[in-house]
């Protein structure tokens, strides 16, 4: 809180954006939300060919 209070007012919107992005990056989506996103990606062709998924992985 001390750091937030020390931030000049004109930079608070940017600081809040950073905090929101950080929170979203560490928070798991619900199963329903995750499924909807995956379904949308599949339906719009936002997919990666299966042979490309293993590129660079050292698995035997």
N, C-alpha and C positions, 0 to 999 in steps of 0.2 A: 504494500500500500504506500509505503514511503516513496518508492520509485515512481509510482503512478502520480502521486501528489506533486512530485518534483518535475514532472513532464509539463512543458508549456502547453497551454490550452490549444494552440493551433495544431499541435501534434497528437492530441488525444484521439481523433478519428483514426489516424494511421495506427496508433498503438492498439486500439480496440480491434482493428482489422487483423493485426498480427496475432492478438490473443485468440480471436475467433478461429482463425485458420489453424493455429496450434491445437486448440481444443477439438476441432473437427478431425484433425489428423490423428489424434490419440483415442478418439471415441469410436467404438464399434457401432456399425449401423445395425438396425433391427433386421431379423431374418426377412421380414416382409419387404423392407426397403432395399435390402441387398438383392433379393430375387427380382424386384421390379427393375432395378438398375441393370442387372444381368440380362433380363428378358429384353429390355430396350436395346441394349448393345447387340444382342443376337439378331433382333428384328431389323436393326438399321445397318447391319453388316460391320459393326465395330468389333471384329473378331481377329484373332491371330491364327494362321494355319498351324495345325498340330505339330508339323515337323519343325516349325520355327520356335515353338515353346521350349524345346530341348537344346536349342543352340546355346553353346557356352556353358552347359551344365556337365560337370564331370561325374556322370553316374554310370555305373556298370550293371 
